[in-house]
Amino acid sequence: MTKAPWAPIHFAAPNVLKTNLDGGGYLLQSNEALKAFPDKLSDVLLAQSNINPDRVFLAERDSALEWRRLTFSDVHRQVLCIAQSLLNQGLTAQTPIAILSDNGVDNALLQLAAMHVGIPVVPISPAYSLLSTDHGKLKHIIGLTEPALVYVNDPAPFKSALNAIAENAHTLLTSQPSAGAISFSELLSQKPSEELALAAAEVGPDTVAKILFTSGSTGLPKGVINTQRMMCSNQQAIQQMWPFLADRAPVIVDWLPWNHTFGGNHNFNMMLFNGGTLYIDHGKPVPHLITNTVDNLRELSPTLYFNVPKGFNDLLPYLEADPSLRDHFFSNLDAIFYAGAALPQDLWDRLEDLSTAARGERVPMISAWGATETSPVVTSVHFTIPRAGVIGLPAPGCTLKMVPSGQQLELRVKGPNVTPGYWRDDIQTREAFDDEGFYCIGDAGRFADIDDPSKGVVFDGRVAEDFKLTTGTWVHTSALRVALISAGAPLIQDAVITGHDRDEVGALIFPNIAACQAIAGAGDDALPHQLLAEAAVRDALRAGLLQHNANHPGSSTAVKRVILLATPPEVDQNEITDKGYINQRAVLDHRSSEVNRLFRATADDDAILLLTE
């Protein structure tokens, strides 16, 4: 079947220089120089408040589900008042502000105000407060950063977390009135003074703006220093790769958390730099919150839509079941953006089918690649790509070094968007950079076409995650994981590949419970272990995986045994982030007993499928 044409979009033409390195490997750089960029975010906010004073910048639903909208001039005015209040309380560059709550207008105002006068902000994953049972990560972050002020929107849900950090000497700030806490409304009562102007003038490109914490995949979270230079240079690079951002003011409906670089630096700062509007979505890709996202998308029509694979997986059934929602969602879209993990091809195909049905053309699917340490974009897609996997080309100003590492090319990065290091951790800072000053990100990449680098780099997994079978054959976990999810669609939510020093490849499967319920014809009260024992579920999954093995019969690509996990990934064990990313290493470590059971299993084990046909 002939596919519908691509929707037009204004990209910068690919223009890249590949240089061979002595001893193997490559340097990859954009031939377009990075243009001048602002020194700090507050300069951008001032400019937007002058250019687009009446355009809505931030909006979120209040308790009555009505939109609270703030224009650029509203935000600028309130940021100055809040910044003055922070100075009045004696806060400085040595007294960070910790933010425990999720995205919100008050959260945004506080962050912008603190950064305006050089006070670092520490956005912390709400999961460490609300889902964790021991608050270990929260206590570690608070102990490391020693914040003088801690913000929560509503203290009631955070009672246990606040008790866990009570030994830290800090002032509590809340949006909902609370005894013993400063009310957010008090911050807005101050008038800007000459002291404010002097403090703001001291903020420059190398001022610490944020301390963003990694997910702690191999231990406790690390505090990544984010400077004004990092964030501002990154947005300038994005503008040069995506000139379509200047064609009309972007509008997004976004849930991605600001304690992560994707939501907090890429998306939030993009709306600020380009005079866009950010509708804060309090939905999430979890069963009890995804309907909030759907309700927002029934009302609002974004020009860009950002999400992670898990988010698209949960949203797609609603778009497929409701043509009016589908048509409204695609009506103004310039592009769909995925990041954070590889997008399974079945999700890609379903999104293309939906856009074709809605508009008679395919909305471009684009992606990028980077890390918390790169604020975040290193490479970005600014050309048409036919399928998932391509992560684009280096952004202007970035140099990508591709170093041979076993079967892969390890990626290393240098540029103005790269962190100077980790907060109060000189050892890990030194270990993060090679002897030429390149940040060692830990990912691998390869060329989509070795003879034509302009076709982009393909993400090739984590360097440390690939492994060998006892035969000496390498198993490429990233590609196999994506293939397995597609083969088992829609029953597989995620998969972790195993088999290091074994004779064959196995997988730990986190099931899509909703899909299992549908195939089994079961109600919402069915327990996960009951669903996974249903013959209809097991037969459907077996059929998909056997077909995968038939198409990929090699010892490193055929999965011979899988274990179906009835318990979801655990936050406290680092198995999953609040964006839904699975941490392969943490899952294998925490569930080592399940891995051992998998490889000594017999056919009568009710949690295991042996795929030997």
TORLUMDO-709754 format. One record per residue (C-alpha): residue number from 1; x, y, z. Coordinates in steps of 0.5 Angstrom, whole numbers, plus 500, padded with zeros to 3 digits. Example, Ala and Ser with C-alpha at 12.3 -4.5 7.8 and 13.67 -1.06 7.14 Angstrom:
 kolse   x   y   z
     1 525 491 516
     2 527 498 514
% end
This chain:
 kolse   x   y   z
     1 500 500 500
     2 503 507 498
     3 504 511 504
     4 501 518 505
     5 506 524 503
     6 509 527 509
     7 507 534 512
     8 511 540 510
     9 516 542 515
    10 521 548 515
    11 528 544 517
    12 535 546 517
    13 538 542 511
    14 543 537 514
    15 550 539 514
    16 555 535 517
    17 563 534 517
    18 565 527 519
    19 573 526 521
    20 576 520 521
    21 580 519 528
    22 587 516 528
    23 586 509 531
    24 579 508 529
    25 573 512 530
    26 570 519 528
    27 569 526 530
    28 562 529 527
    29 560 536 527
    30 555 541 524
    31 558 545 519
    32 553 551 521
    33 557 555 527
    34 553 556 533
    35 550 563 533
    36 550 568 539
    37 546 566 545
    38 543 570 551
    39 547 570 557
    40 541 568 562
    41 534 565 562
    42 532 572 565
    43 534 576 559
    44 530 571 555
    45 524 572 559
    46 525 580 559
    47 525 580 551
    48 519 576 551
    49 515 580 556
    50 517 586 551
    51 515 583 544
    52 509 578 546
    53 507 581 553
    54 499 579 552
    55 501 572 549
    56 500 566 554
    57 506 563 556
    58 504 558 562
    59 497 555 564
    60 494 550 568
    61 488 548 571
    62 486 550 578
    63 481 546 583
    64 475 548 579
    65 478 545 572
    66 478 552 570
    67 485 554 566
    68 489 559 570
    69 493 563 564
    70 499 567 565
    71 502 572 560
    72 509 573 559
    73 508 580 562
    74 504 577 568
    75 510 572 569
    76 516 577 568
    77 512 581 573
    78 511 576 578
    79 518 573 577
    80 521 580 580
    81 516 580 586
    82 518 573 588
    83 526 574 587
    84 525 580 591
    85 522 576 596
    86 527 570 596
    87 533 576 597
    88 529 578 603
    89 529 572 606
    90 537 572 605
    91 538 566 600
    92 544 566 596
    93 548 562 591
    94 550 558 597
    95 543 556 599
    96 539 552 594
    97 531 551 593
    98 529 544 593
    99 522 543 589
   100 518 537 591
   101 512 538 587
   102 510 536 580
   103 509 541 575
   104 505 547 576
   105 505 555 575
   106 507 556 582
   107 513 551 581
   108 515 555 574
   109 515 562 577
   110 519 560 583
   111 524 557 579
   112 525 563 574
   113 525 567 580
   114 531 564 583
   115 535 563 577
   116 534 571 576
   117 538 572 582
   118 543 566 582
   119 540 562 587
   120 540 554 584
   121 534 550 584
   122 533 543 585
   123 527 540 582
   124 526 533 585
   125 522 527 583
   126 515 527 586
   127 516 520 586
   128 522 520 591
   129 517 523 596
   130 510 520 594
   131 512 513 592
   132 518 511 595
   133 517 508 602
   134 524 509 605
   135 525 516 602
   136 532 514 601
   137 533 518 595
   138 530 524 597
   139 534 524 604
   140 540 523 600
   141 539 529 595
   142 537 534 601
   143 543 532 605
   144 547 533 599
   145 544 540 597
   146 543 543 603
   147 537 547 601
   148 535 553 605
   149 528 553 602
   150 523 547 600
   151 517 548 596
   152 511 543 596
   153 504 545 593
   154 500 542 598
   155 504 539 604
   156 498 534 606
   157 501 529 601
   158 508 530 602
   159 507 529 610
   160 511 523 610
   161 517 526 606
   162 517 532 610
   163 518 528 616
   164 524 524 613
   165 528 531 612
   166 526 534 618
   167 533 534 620
   168 535 539 615
   169 534 546 617
   170 530 549 612
   171 524 554 611
   172 517 551 608
   173 514 554 602
   174 507 552 600
   175 502 554 595
   176 496 551 599
   177 496 555 606
   178 499 551 612
   179 501 552 619
   180 508 554 620
   181 510 555 612
   182 510 561 608
   183 505 562 603
   184 506 563 596
   185 502 569 595
   186 506 572 600
   187 512 572 595
   188 508 576 590
   189 507 582 595
   190 514 585 595
   191 516 590 590
   192 523 590 586
   193 528 594 589
   194 535 596 587
   195 538 590 591
   196 534 586 586
   197 537 589 580
   198 544 588 583
   199 543 581 584
   200 540 580 577
   201 546 583 574
   202 551 578 578
   203 548 572 574
   204 552 570 568
   205 553 565 563
   206 557 560 568
   207 552 561 574
   208 549 555 577
   209 542 555 575
   210 539 548 577
   211 542 542 580
   212 538 536 576
   213 539 529 579
   214 540 523 575
   215 535 517 576
   216 541 513 580
   217 541 507 575
   218 548 505 578
   219 547 508 585
   220 545 514 589
   221 543 520 584
   222 548 525 582
   223 547 532 582
   224 548 535 575
   225 550 542 575
   226 546 546 570
   227 549 553 568
   228 545 558 564
   229 550 557 558
   230 548 550 558
   231 541 552 557
   232 541 558 553
   233 546 555 548
   234 542 549 547
   235 536 553 545
   236 540 557 540
   237 542 550 537
   238 535 548 537
   239 532 554 533
   240 538 553 528
   241 536 546 527
   242 528 547 527
   243 527 554 524
   244 520 552 523
   245 519 554 531
   246 519 562 528
   247 514 560 523
   248 508 561 528
   249 509 561 536
   250 509 554 538
   251 503 551 543
   252 504 544 547
   253 500 540 552
   254 506 537 556
   255 506 533 562
   256 513 531 562
   257 516 533 569
   258 521 539 570
   259 525 535 575
   260 528 531 568
   261 532 535 563
   262 527 533 557
   263 521 537 560
   264 525 542 564
   265 530 544 560
   266 528 542 553
   267 520 543 553
   268 520 549 558
   269 525 553 555
   270 523 552 548
   271 517 555 550
   272 520 561 553
   273 525 562 548
   274 520 562 542
   275 514 565 545
   276 510 559 546
   277 505 557 550
   278 506 551 555
   279 499 548 557
   280 501 544 564
   281 498 537 563
   282 497 534 570
   283 495 527 566
   284 501 522 566
   285 501 515 562
   286 498 511 568
   287 491 508 568
   288 488 513 573
   289 491 519 570
   290 491 518 562
   291 484 521 562
   292 486 528 564
   293 491 528 558
   294 485 526 554
   295 481 531 556
   296 486 536 555
   297 487 534 548
   298 480 534 547
   299 480 542 548
   300 487 544 546
   301 490 543 539
   302 498 543 540
   303 503 545 534
   304 508 540 537
   305 507 534 541
   306 512 531 546
   307 512 524 549
   308 516 518 551
   309 514 511 548
   310 510 509 554
   311 506 516 554
   312 504 514 546
   313 502 507 548
   314 497 509 553
   315 494 515 549
   316 494 511 542
   317 488 507 544
   318 484 513 545
   319 486 517 539
   320 484 510 535
   321 477 509 538
   322 475 517 537
   323 475 520 530
   324 473 527 533
   325 479 527 538
   326 484 524 533
   327 482 529 528
   328 483 535 533
   329 489 532 536
   330 492 532 529
   331 489 539 526
   332 495 543 528
   333 501 539 529
   334 507 541 526
   335 511 535 529
   336 511 529 534
   337 517 528 538
   338 519 522 542
   339 525 521 546
   340 528 518 552
   341 527 511 549
   342 527 507 542
   343 520 508 540
   344 517 501 538
   345 515 500 530
   346 508 498 532
   347 507 505 535
   348 510 509 530
   349 506 506 525
   350 500 507 529
   351 501 514 529
   352 503 515 522
   353 496 511 520
   354 492 516 525
   355 495 522 522
   356 494 520 515
   357 486 518 517
   358 486 525 520
   359 489 529 515
   360 491 525 509
   361 498 526 510
   362 503 524 515
   363 506 528 521
   364 513 528 521
   365 516 524 527
   366 522 527 530
   367 527 525 536
   368 533 528 539
   369 538 525 544
   370 542 527 550
   371 542 527 557
   372 542 531 564
   373 549 533 563
   374 548 536 556
   375 542 540 558
   376 539 536 554
   377 540 536 546
   378 547 533 543
   379 544 531 536
   380 537 532 533
   381 533 530 527
   382 532 536 523
   383 530 532 516
   384 525 526 514
   385 526 520 517
   386 522 513 515
   387 522 509 522
   388 524 510 529
   389 531 509 531
   390 535 515 528
   391 537 520 533
   392 539 526 528
   393 546 530 527
   394 550 534 532
   395 547 540 534
   396 551 547 532
   397 556 548 537
   398 557 540 539
   399 562 535 537
   400 561 528 537
   401 566 523 538
   402 565 516 536
   403 570 511 539
   404 571 504 538
   405 568 500 544
   406 568 492 543
   407 562 491 537
   408 560 498 538
   409 562 506 537
   410 561 509 544
   411 559 516 544
   412 562 522 547
   413 560 529 547
   414 564 536 548
   415 560 543 547
   416 557 549 551
   417 551 545 553
   418 555 540 557
   419 556 540 564
   420 562 542 568
   421 561 537 573
   422 557 534 579
   423 555 538 585
   424 560 537 591
   425 563 530 587
   426 570 532 584
   427 571 524 583
   428 565 523 579
   429 566 529 575
   430 573 527 573
   431 571 520 572
   432 566 523 567
   433 570 526 562
   434 576 523 558
   435 583 526 557
   436 581 530 551
   437 575 533 555
   438 569 530 552
   439 563 528 557
   440 563 520 557
   441 555 519 556
   442 555 511 556
   443 551 511 550
   444 553 508 543
   445 551 510 536
   446 552 508 529
   447 551 511 522
   448 545 510 518
   449 549 510 512
   450 557 510 513
   451 558 513 506
   452 553 519 508
   453 553 521 515
   454 548 527 513
   455 543 521 514
   456 544 521 521
   457 546 517 527
   458 542 511 530
   459 542 510 537
   460 545 503 538
   461 544 502 546
   462 548 503 552
   463 555 501 552
   464 555 497 558
   465 548 493 557
   466 550 489 551
   467 553 482 553
   468 556 475 550
   469 553 469 550
   470 557 463 552
   471 558 462 545
   472 562 469 545
   473 556 472 541
   474 554 479 542
   475 547 480 544
   476 545 487 542
   477 540 489 548
   478 537 495 545
   479 535 493 539
   480 533 486 541
   481 528 490 547
   482 525 494 541
   483 524 488 537
   484 521 484 542
   485 516 489 545
   486 514 490 537
   487 513 482 537
   488 509 482 543
   489 505 488 542
   490 500 490 545
   491 501 485 551
   492 508 487 552
   493 509 494 556
   494 517 493 557
   495 522 488 557
   496 529 487 560
   497 534 482 556
   498 538 477 560
   499 543 471 558
   500 550 474 560
   501 554 468 560
   502 548 463 558
   503 547 459 552
   504 541 463 550
   505 537 469 550
   506 532 470 555
   507 527 476 557
   508 524 479 563
   509 517 481 561
   510 513 487 564
   511 506 486 561
   512 501 491 559
   513 495 489 564
   514 490 493 560
   515 492 489 554
   516 492 482 558
   517 485 484 561
   518 482 485 554
   519 485 479 551
   520 483 475 557
   521 476 478 557
   522 477 479 564
   523 475 485 569
   524 479 490 572
   525 479 486 579
   526 483 481 575
   527 490 480 579
   528 496 481 574
   529 498 473 576
   530 491 471 574
   531 491 474 568
   532 498 472 566
   533 496 465 567
   534 490 465 562
   535 491 461 556
   536 489 466 551
   537 494 471 554
   538 500 466 554
   539 498 463 547
   540 497 470 544
   541 504 472 547
   542 507 466 545
   543 505 466 538
   544 508 473 537
   545 515 471 540
   546 515 465 536
   547 514 469 530
   548 520 474 532
   549 524 468 533
   550 522 465 526
   551 524 472 523
   552 531 472 527
   553 533 465 528
   554 540 467 530
   555 543 465 537
   556 543 473 539
   557 537 475 536
   558 532 469 538
   559 529 469 545
   560 528 462 548
   561 525 463 554
   562 521 469 558
   563 518 470 565
   564 512 474 566
   565 513 479 571
   566 506 480 576
   567 509 485 580
   568 511 492 576
   569 518 496 576
   570 519 499 583
   571 521 506 584
   572 525 505 590
   573 529 499 587
   574 531 504 581
   575 527 500 576
   576 523 505 573
   577 523 513 573
   578 517 517 573
   579 517 518 566
   580 516 510 565
   581 524 509 563
   582 526 502 565
   583 533 501 568
   584 535 494 565
   585 541 494 570
   586 537 495 576
   587 532 490 574
   588 537 485 573
   589 540 486 579
   590 534 487 584
   591 530 481 580
   592 537 476 580
   593 533 470 583
   594 528 471 577
   595 533 471 572
   596 536 464 575
   597 529 461 576
   598 528 463 568
   599 534 459 566
   600 533 453 570
   601 525 453 568
   602 521 447 566
   603 515 447 561
   604 511 447 567
   605 513 453 570
   606 506 458 570
   607 510 464 570
   608 515 462 564
   609 514 461 557
   610 519 457 553
   611 520 458 546
   612 523 452 543
   613 519 451 537
% end
